[in-house]
Amino acid sequence: MADSTTYGGDPEGAGGAGTRVAATDTDERLHELAQQLRVDSVRAADAAGSGHPTSSMSAADVMAVLLARHFHYDFARPDHPGNDRFVLSKGHASPLLYAAYKAVGAVTDEELLTFRAQGSRLEGHPTPRRLPWVEVATGSLGQGIGVGVGIALSGKRLDRIPYRVWVLCGDSELAEGSVWEAAEQASYERLDNLTLIVDVNRLGQRGPTRHEWDLDAYDRRFAAFGWHVVQVDGHDVAAVDRACEEARATTGRPTVILARTVKGKGVAAAENREGLHGKPLSDAEAAVRELGGSRHVGVAVQAPPAARSPQTVPGGDLELPRYDIGDEVATRDAFGQALTALGSARGDVVVLDGEVGDSTRAEYFAKEHPERYVECYIAEQQLVADAVGLATRGWVPYASSFAAFLTRAHDFVRMAAVSGAGINLVGSHAGVAIGQDGPSQMGLEDLAMFRSVHGSTVLYPCDAPQTARLVAAMADLDGVRYLRTSRGASPVLYGPEEEFPVGGSKVLRSSADDRLTVVAAGITVHEALTAADSLARAGVPVRVIDLYSVKPVDRRTLREAAESTGCLLTVEDHRQEGGIGDAVLDAFCDGGPVPRLARLAVTTMPGSATPAEQLRAAGIDAESIAAAVRLLVEHAVR
C-alpha cells in the first residue's frame, strides 16, 4: 500500500494524509501514483455502473508522469496565463482524468464516486461547462488534437506565453481525417509548444485498431507531416519521462509520443481483452485488490511560471464603414470591411479563413491585421477547431468559408456548443443566387444546420449597413454565432444610423390594408420588395418583413403580422427544410392559433445559370413571389 498523500497540504482534498508525489520522487513512487489512477478509474466506473475503465488504465502511467514531472498548472487558478494546457482527446477515458483531479486535490473521493450521476460535475465525457480545468468538451474522437493545435497557435503567435499544450489521444481516433488536418497545420506553424501523446493500446470499441501495435506505421505518418516522433513503452515510467523531456527540448516542430500500452493494464482478466470497451469491470473489488488496494495517493503538480496576461493589440473606437442608400454593395464585401474596422477597435479579434479569403473578403482583415490572421487552407474541420482553441484562450475568433463548405465541419460546430465556446462563423456564397458555379458551391443547407445547434445565433443580412452592424454585434454574443453573406451586390436599404438588435426584424412595407405578409431574409428581401411594389400597383398591398435574425426569431413582430394579415408567406434562398420557413413556424409553437402559412424555397437541384435565372428557376424571384401572393390572396380566408 502506498503512502497517503495530498495536494496543497489539504488532507481532505485527496482523501487522506501524508507526503506528496513530486517531480523529484522515484520512479517507483510514480508507479504507485499510476496504480492509484487505475484503482480510482475502476472504482468510479463501478460506482456508475458504466464508463471506460480499461481505456483509462492503459494511459495511467503516462498521466502519472505528466502530472508529477512535466505539467505546470495551478489548479486553484485555472485561468492563470502561464498554465500548461491539457486536452483529453480520448474523452471516454474520463475516469482517468477525474482520478487525476482527485490525485491533485481538485475533487474529493466522494465526488469521484458520483461519476456519471445526474447533477454530477463528473460527466461521462468531460466538459468545461462543468469543470474549470477542462479546456474543451471531447468525446467525438479526432477533435482534441485539432483544438490543441488552436490553443498552441494562440500561445505561439498571439499570447506569446511559453506554456505547453499536451494532448492525449487514442490510437483509434487516428483514423479520423481531421487528425491529419491538425497534424499538417501544427507542423506548418512550427508548434514546438505542442506535444501529442498517443495511447496505442491496440484495441478500439469493437476489436483491434487498423494498425494495432505497429508503432512504426504511426511513426511514418507523423514523420511525413514533419513531426518529431518518439516511440516508447507506455508502461515504463522512466521511458515516458525521457520522452516528455525530449518533447520539451525539441524546437521548431511539434512532437508526438507514441506510447505502446495495454488496454486494461494491471488486471489480468481485463488486459488486452476484446469486448470490455465501455464496460465497468465485472469484479471491481478483485481488480482493486490485484492493483494493490485502494490508496489515497496525491501529486504535487509544479506551479506555472509567472506570466503576464495574454498580449492584445491596443484598440480604439469602432468606426464601421458607411454606405449610402441605393449603393450596390455585396454583403460579403461589407463583412470584410466591417471586420477590418472591428479588428482596429478590438485587439482581441482574430480572423481565420479556409483559403477563400479573396472570396469571403476575410483578406481585407488580413491586409490590415496580418498578425491576427490565420490561414487554415482547405481544412474546414481544422478551421473550426482552431477557432474553438483560440476561444478557450479568450480571443474572439471569426472563421469564414463558403457556406456550403462549413457543413463539412458540422461535428466540430456541434462540439463547440457542447463546450460553450464563443465562436463566430461566416458563410459566404449562399444559395442559388451565386449563379453559374452550380450546386456544389451553393450553401443551401447551412441555415438548417446552424439553427439546430444548441444555443446558436443565426443572422442573415440583406444589405451592407445591416451586415456591418451585425458583424460588430456578434463579437459580444455567447455560444456559436453564424452570419450568412451573399456573393452578388445588392442595393443598400438602410441608413447608417439604423440599429439591428439580435432577435429583431424590420418591417419594410406595411399598411392597414395588407392582405398578406411576405417574410424574407438576405437576397430575397430585395425580391420581396420588388414584388410588393408590383402588387401594390395592382391593388394588392402586402406587408414585407426583413427577418435578418433567423435565430432568435422576432416572435412579436411575426405574431402581429399574422393577426393583421392572416397569412404569412416565407421566401428563402435555401432548402425548405430547417430554414426561414421553419424559423417562422417556431414563433407559433406555443399551443396558440397558427396562422395560414406558405413558403417558397429551393426545392429542385440547381444547375449553372445566371443569378437572375437561378432565382427564377427556384421560384423565389419577384415574379414568383407576386404570383404566389395572388394565388394565396384569391383563396385566403379573412
N, C-alpha and C positions, 0 to 999 in steps of 0.2 A: 504494500500500500504506500502511495506517495505521500509526502508531507502535505498538509493542508496549507494553502497559500492564498493570498488576496491581492487585489489591485488597489492602490491608493491607500493602503493601511486600513481598509474597512473590512473587518472580518465577516460582516453580514453580506457584503456585496457578492462574494464568491461562495458563500455558504459555509465558511469555516475560518480558521485562523492559522497563521504560520508565516513562512517566508514566501517570497515571490520567485517565480522563474524569470530570470533576467537574461540580458544579452550575453553575459559572461558565464552563464551556467553551463554545465557539462552537457554533452550530447545525450547522456543517459536521462538527465532531467528533461531535456526536450522530448525524448521518447515517452516519458511519463506524462507530459503535457498532451502529447498526441493521443495516448491511450485514454486520457480523460476526455478529450474531444470525441473519441469513438464511443466511450461509455455514455456520454450525455446525448449523443446523436441517437443511440439505441433507446435510451430512456425516453427521450422526447417523442420519438415515433411510436413507441409502445404506449405512452400515455394518450396519444392522439388516436391510436388505432389505425394510423395511416402515415404516409410520408416516405422518405427515401433515405433510410439509414445506410444502406450499402454504398450508395453513391457518395455519401458523406464520409464513410470510413476509409475509402480509398485515398482521399485527399487530406487526411488528418495530419500526417507528418509534414506535408507541405505547409499547411496552415500553422502548425506549431512553430516551425522555423521562421515563417514570415512574421508572425506576431512577435516572437521573442527577440529576433535578431535584425530584422530589416524594415519593419513597418514603423513609421514615425507618426504618431497620432495622439491627440488629446481628446479622449472620449468625453471629457467634461465640456469641451468646446469644439463640437463638430464643425463649426464654421471658421475655425482657426485657419487663416490663409496659408500657413505653412504645412498643414496636414497632408500626408500622403493620401491617395485616394484608392479605394479598393472596390472592384466591381466583381460580383459573383455571377458570371455569365451563366453557369450551370445552376440556375436559381432553384431547381428542385432539390439541390443539396443544402437547403436552408437549415436543416438540423445542425450541420457543421458550423454555419455562420452563427446561429444562436448559441451553440455551445461555446464558440469563441467569445461571444459577448458576455457569457457567464464567466468565462475564464478571466476576462479583463475587469470584471465587476460592474459591467454596464447593466446586466439583468441578474435577477436572483434565481436561485434554483427553483423557487416556487413558480416564478413566471416562466421559466424554461418549460415546465410541465404543463403550461397552458397552450402549448404549441397546437395550432390549428383549431383551437376552440373559438366559438363565437365571441367576438369582442376582444380577443387577444391581439396584442401588437405583433405576435409571432405568427404571421400568416404562413400558409403553405408555400408561398413564394414571396420573398421579401419585397417590400415597397417603402419608398421614402415618405409616403403619406403617414405611415405608422411609426417608423423608426428614424431618428435623425442621423444615424450613422450609415444608412443605406443611400448610396448615390442615385440609384436608378432602379426602377422595377425590372426584374428579369424573370425568366421562365419560358419566354418564347425564344427558343435556342437560336444562337447565331447573332444575337444583338449586342451582347455585353461587350465584345471586343470593339464593335463599331462605336458605341458610346464612349468606351475607354479611349479610343483614338480622339474623339471630340474633346474629352477632358484634357488629355495630354497636349492636344493642339492649343487649348486655352493656356495651359501652363507655359508652353514653349513660346508662343507668339503673342499672347495677349496679357496674361497675368504676369509673365516673366518672373515666376517664382519657382525655385528648384524643387518642388515636390515631385514625387514619383507616383505613377499610376500603375497599379498592379491589377491584372485581370486574371481570374481563374475560370477556365472553361473546360468543358469535357471534350473527349475525342469524337463523340457522336456529332456534335454541332459543327465540326469542321467540314461536314458535307454540305453545309449551307453556303450558297454563293455569296451571301452578304459578308461572311468571314473574309473572303478574299478581296472584296471591295475594300474592306477595312485594312487588310494587310498591305495592299498596294498603296493606299494613302499614307499609312504610317511610315512606310519606307520612303515614299516620295517626300514627305515632310521632315524626314530625318528625326523622328521622335525617339530619341535615346532616353527620354524620361518615361518610356512605356515598357513594361515587362508583361508579357503574356505567359501564363503557366498553364500548360495543357495537361489535364489529368487523364493520361492514357491508360484507362483501366480495362480496355478491350471489349467490354460489354455495353450494349445500348439497352433500349427498352425491351425489344423482343428477342434479342440474341446478339451475336458478335457484331462489332462495327465493321465498316468496309475494310480497314487496314489492320484491325486487331492490334497486336503489339509491334507492328512494323514501324518502329520509330524512324527508320531511315526514309520511309516513304513520306512521312510528315516533314522530315528534315529537308528533303529535296524540294518540297513545295515551298516552304518558308524561305529557304535559301534562294530560290529562284525569284522570290519577291524582294530580296535584298535584306532579309533579317539576319541578325546574328543568332545562331541556333546552338543550344546546349542540350545534350541528352543526359538523362540522369535516372538513377534508381530512385523513384519517388518515396521509397520507404527507408532510405539511408539518409538520416537527418544531416550527417556531416556533408554528404554529397550535395544535398539540396541547399545547404548553407553556402557551399562553394559556388554553386550555380547562381544563387542570388547575388553573391558578391561580384561574380563575373558580369552579371547583367548590369549592376550598378556602375561598374567600371567601364562598360562599353560606351563609346561615344560615336555619334554620327548616324546611328541606326537603332531601331528597336530590337529587343531581344525576346526570343521565345524559349522557354524552358520546357522541354518535352519530358515529362515525368512518367516513367513506366510504373504503374501501380496495379494493385489487385482489388477489384471490387469486393466489398465485404471484408477487407483485411482485418485480421485479428480474431475472427470467429470461424472455426473450421467448417461449420455447417453452411456458412454463407460465402466463403472465399471463392471467387471465380465461378459462382454458380448461376446458371441461367434461371429465369423465372422468378427472381426475387426483386426485380426493379419496381419501385413504388410500393413496397410492402414492408410493414414492420416485421422484425424477426419473430419467428414462431415461438421461441422461448427466450424472451429478453433477459430474464433473471439468470439463466445459464450463460447467456452471452456476456453479461456484465461480469459474472464470476470468471469466465475464461479470459476476459480482458484485464483481470486483476482487481476487480471490485470497484465500487463507486468511490470516487475521490472528490476532493474539493481543491483541485489544483488551479492556481491562477497564474497570470503572467503580467509582468511589468512592461508594458509597451513603451518604447522610447518616445520621449517628447519631441514634437516637431521643432525645428529651428525657428528663431524669431523671424517674422516676415511682416512686411507691410501689407496693407490691403491691396488687392489687385489694381494694376495700373489702368487708369482710364484716361481718355483724351479729353482735355477741357472742352466744355461745350458753351453754348450761348443761347440767345433767344431763337425760338423756332420761327423762321420766315418761309412759309410754304409758297410754292410758285403760284402766280396769279394768272388767271385766264379771262378773256373777255367773252361775254355771251355771244354765241354764234361762231366762235372759233372752232375749227375742226381739229380735234386732238384725240389720239388714241389713249385709252385708259392705261395701257401698258407704258406709254411714254410718261404719263402723269405719275404712275407708280415710281418709275426710276427717278424722276425729278424730285418728287416728294421725299423719297427715301434718302436721297443725297442731302436734302435740306435737313431731314431728321438726324442724319449722321453728323452734321455740323453742329446741331444743337445738343445732341446727346452723345457723350463719349462711350456709352455702354451698348450702342447699337452695332451689331456685327452682321454682315451680309454674306450669304453663301449661294452659289449657283451651280447648276449641273451642266456646264459647258454650253449654255444657251443664253448667256448674259447679253449678247447683242440683240437677241430677240425678246427676252423678258424685260430688258432695259436695266438689269442689275449692273450692267457695265458702267452706267452713269456714276453709281456709288463707287465702283472700283477705281475709277479715274481720280476721284476726289479724295477717297479714303482707302488707299491700297493696303495699308497696314491692318485694316479691319475687314478685309475681303478675303474669302476663302473660295478657291476654285476647286470644286469636287469632281469635275469632269462628269462623264456619263455614268453616274453611280448614284441613282436616286435613293437607294436604301441608306447608303453612307451619308448622303446629303442630309437626310432627316436625323440620322444617328449623330452626326456632328452637331446639328442644331440642339439636340437634347443634351449632349455633353457640354456644350457651351452654356446652355441654360442652367445646368447644375452649378456652374461657377459664377452665376449672377449676371451673365451677359443677356442681351435682348436680341436673339437671332431672328433674321428674316432669311428664309430659304426659298429660292424660286426655281421653277422649271416650267415646262409646258404642263397645263392642267392634266392632259392625258397621261403624262409620264409619272406624275405624282401618285397615281393609283398603284404603281408598282411598289411603292413604299407604304402601302396601307397598314401592314402589320406593325411597322415602326411607329406610325402615327397612332395606332391603337394603343401600343405600349407606352407611348409618350403620355397619353391620357391617364393610363394606369399610374404612371409616375407622378402625375400632377405637374408635368413640365410645361413651362410657358414658352411656346414657340410660335412663330409667325410663318405661315406657308403661303406662297403666292403662286397661283397657276395662271399662266397666260395662254393665248391661242385657244380660247374656249369656244366650243360649239361649232356648228356648221358655218358660221359667219367667217371663219378663217379662209374659206374659199377653195382654191384649186388643189391644195395639198392632200385632200382626201381624208377618209375616216381614221386612218392610223394616227393622225396628228390632232384630231379633234377631241377636246375634253367634253365628253357627253355624259359622263357618269360621276363627275367629281363632286357636284353638289350633294348627291345622294350619299357618297362615301363620307364626306366631311360632316354632313348633318347627323350621320349615325354615330359619330364619335362622342363619347361621354364628355359633357361639359364644353363642347366646342362652340366657337362663334364662326358664322359663315356670312361673308359680306360680298356683294356683287354690285359694284358701282356702275353707273351708266355714263358718267362724263368725268372730265378732268378734275374740277374742283371737288366733287364728291370723292373721287379716288384719293386725292391728296389728303383730305380731312380724315378719311378712314384709315389710310396708311399710318398717320400720326396717332390716331386713337388706338390702333392695335397694340402699340407699344406698352400701354398701361392696362391691358386686359389680362385675365387669367386663362390658363389652360391652352388648348390648341386653337389657334386663330387662322382662318383661311380667307384669303381675298382672291376673287376671280377677276381677271382682266381680259380685255379684248384686243385683237390684233389691229383691226382697222380703225381709222379715225371716225369720230362721231361728234356731232355738234355739242358745244358747251351750253348747258341748260341753266345752270345755277350761277349766281353771283359769288364773289369771293368771300362775302360775309355769311353765307348760308351755313347753318350748322346741321350735322347729320349724326344725331345720337345713335349709338348701337342699340338695336331693338326698336328703332323708329322706321318711318316710311315718309314719303312725300306724296301729297295729293296734287297732281298737276292739272287736272281738269275736273271741274265739279260744278253742278248746278242743282237746283231744287227739282228739276225735271228729268234728271238722269234715269235712263231706262235700264242701265246695266253698268257694272264696274269691271274694267279691264285691269288686271294686276300683272305687272311685268317687272323685269329687272335687267340691267345691263343693256345689251343691244336691242332687246325687244321693247324697251321703253320708247325708243325713237319710232319704232314701227307702230306702237300703240298710239302715240301722239298723232302720227300721220293719219292713222285710221280714224281716230276720234274727230279730227278736223274734217275729214271727208264725211263722216256720219253726221256731224253737226250741220253741215251744209245741206244734207238730205233730210234734216229734221229729226234725227235720232241722236239726242245728246247722251253721252256716256261719260262716266267718271273714269279717270286714269290714276292708278296708284303706282308709284315707283317704290317697289319693295326691295330697297338696297340692302336691308338687313334680313337675310333669309333665315338666320337663326342667331339670336332670338327673333321671333316674328312679332310684328306690331298687331297684337290681337285686337286692341281697342279700335284702331282705325278700320281694320277689316270688318269687325262686327258692325260698326256704324255704317259702313258702306253696304253691308248685307241688309241691314234694316231699311236703309234708304232706297236701295235699288232692286233688292230682291234676288239678284243673280250675280255671281262672280265668274268671270272668265279669266283663267290664268294663261299666260303666254310665255314660253321659255325656250331658249336655245340649249336644250338639254333633254335627255330621255325623260319620259313622263313619270317613270318610277323614281320616287325619292327626291324629286326636285322641288321647284317652286309650288307646283300644284299641291303636293303633299304638305309642304310647309304651311300653305294657306288652310288646308283642311284641318291641320292640327289646331288652328285657332278656334275651332268649333267642336273640339272633342271633350267637352265638359258635361255632356248629358243634356245640353240645351238644344233648341231647334237648330237644324243645319240648313243653311240657305241652298238655293239651287246653285250647283257648281258645274263648271265645264272647263276643259283645258285644251290648249293647243301646245304640242311638244313635238320633239323629233321622234318619229315612230318608224321611219324607214332607215335603210343603210345608205348613207350618202355616198356619192362618187366625187369626181372632180368637176367643179363648176365655179363660176364667179360667186362672190359673196351674195349678191342680189339673187342670183339664180338658186343658190343653196337655200336661202330663206324662203323663197317661193316654193321650191320643191318640197321643203319640210312643212309647208303650210303655216309658217309663223311670220310672214311678212305682213305689211299693212293691208294689202288687198285681202289676204286670207282672214285677217282679224276682222275686217269690216264685214266680210261675208258671213263669218261665224256669228257676229253680233246680230246681223239682220235675221238670221235663222232663229237665234235664241229669243230675240225680241218678239218675233212673229208667234212663237209658241209659248212664251213666258206667261206664267200665271201671276198676275199682280195682286 
